[in-house]
Amino acid sequence: MVLFGSVVNALAIIVGTLIGLLLRRIPEQMKETVMMAIGLSVVVLGISMALKSEDFFIVIVSLVLGTVIGEWLRIENHLQSVGNMLERKLGKSETGNIAQGFVTATLIFLVGAMAIIGALDSGLRQDHAVLLTKSMIDGFTSMILASTLGIGVLFSSIPVFLYQGGIALFANVIHQFLSDELLERLIAELTSIGGVMIIAIGINILGLKQIRVANLLPGILVITAIVLVQHHF
């Protein structure tokens, strides 16, 4: 089953969130300290990912161009609107800040090499090992996030399934057009630009500065285009 790994990943996020909601009654001071720990960990993870690039200049260019596109499309606003809609239906007072939980968790779970590599392995070789490993990590992360951010984390399972499932379904098509060497280079650059976005998420969690991280997402498409052009020309 091509989508097995993606289904398990989505379910792990849902289960982790439900467990995390049971931990929401911990003292506020403890929640605040836990969030700081999460923020610091996310920043360190982002730094380690950002250093994977073979040419960081194209990461910078892609982020700048991608941010211009993202601000023009107002991607962050649209994601927030989805979260706010869920908030109105479920009630913010009982479930926490749904918009913040949805946006934060979605970006953390989607931006990274494991999502791409795991989905490609699922589609090309029916090997779900990477996505199953990611499922365990995401399940634990969603539990921690849900204990502080609430049920909004649960809804991140939907874009995670659609994103990874889509890559898995089209994996054979992708492999026909990309050599192993080019795919390896592309994954390295995607991991790097994703790492910068992860750092931005960590900064948001720490409350140092509110960065509209979702508006950086078009940078992923820009860096993909740049790597493909460099390879062919």
Sequence and secondary structure as in RCSB ss.txt:
>XXXX:A:sequence
MVLFGSVVNALAIIVGTLIGLLLRRIPEQMKETVMMAIGLSVVVLGISMALKSEDFFIVIVSLVLGTVIGEWLRI
ENHLQSVGNMLERKLGKSETGNIAQGFVTATLIFLVGAMAIIGALDSGLRQDHAVLLTKSMIDGFTSMILASTLG
IGVLFSSIPVFLYQGGIALFANVIHQFLSDELLERLIAELTSIGGVMIIAIGINILGLKQIRVANLLPGILVITA
IVLVQHHF
>XXXX:A:secstr
 TTHHHHHHHHHHHHHHHHHHHTTTS HHHHHHHHHHHHHHHHHHHHHHHTT S HHHHHHHHHHHHHHHHHHTH
HHHHHHHHHHHHHHH HHHH  HHHHHHHHHHHHHSSHHHHHHHHHHHHH   HHHHHHHHHHHHHHHHHHHHH 
GGGGGGHHHHHHHHHHHHHTHHHHHHHS HHHHHHHHHHHHHHHHHHHHHHHHHHHTS    GGGGTHHHHHHHH
HHHHHHH 
